[in-house]
C-alpha cells in the first residue's frame, strides 16, 4: 500500500511525512536523505526538499522528526 493512500495530502508533505523523493512511498532511499537535512532543534529554515522530514513544522529537522519518520516507515 502506498503512503498516499494512508495519509491525506497536507501541503509541504506532498505525499506524506518522509517522502523526500515524492514517489508516494517512504523507502530506505528517503531515509538516505535525512542526514543531509538534519539541522538540530531551533536552527532555522530547512534546506530545499527537507520539509518532508519536518514533522514538528518548526523549521528544524531533528531527532524528534527522525522518530516520526521511523513511525511512518514501520507503521507503528
N, C-alpha and C positions, 0 to 999 in steps of 0.2 A: 504494500500500500504506500502510495506517495504521501509525503508530508503535507502537501497542499490539500489533500483530501481530509486530513485530520484537523487542520487549522485554517481559519479564515485569513484572507489577505489583510494584513494590518499595516499597510504603508511601507515603512522602512524595511520591514522584513518581508520583502516582496513575495516570497514563497514560504515563509516561516523562519523562526529563530534558528540561526546556524547555517542556513542555506546560502553560503557565501557565493557560490557559482551560479545560483538561481536555476538549478536544473530540477527543482521541485523535489529534491531528496537530500537529506542530510547524510553525508557519507564520510569516510575517512579522508577523502580529498578535501572536504570542507574543514575538517579538523586540522589539516596541514597548514591552513592559512591563519589559524588562531594565534600562534606565537607572534606573527608579524603585526597583528592587530592589538595585542595586549599592551595596555598603557599604564595600568595601575589605577587605584582609586583617585578621583578628583584631579585628573591630569589634563583635562581639556579635550578638544574635539577629536573625534575618531578620524582615521585615515579613510580615504575613499573605499567604499565597499565594506568597511568594518562595522557599519551599522547593524549588519546581520548578526553580529555577536553581542550587541549591547542590550542584553535582556532587561537591565535596570533602567534603560533610557536616560542614563545620567552622563552621557558622552564620555564614558570611560569604560574600557574593556579590561576587566579584572577577574580574579578567581571566582567571585560570585557569578559572573557571566559564564565562566567555564563550567561551573556546576550546573547551570541551566542548560547549557549546550549538551552536557552529558545526559541529563534527564531527557532531553529531546531525542537524542540519538538512541538511547536504550529503551525509551518508552516507559520509564519508571518515575 
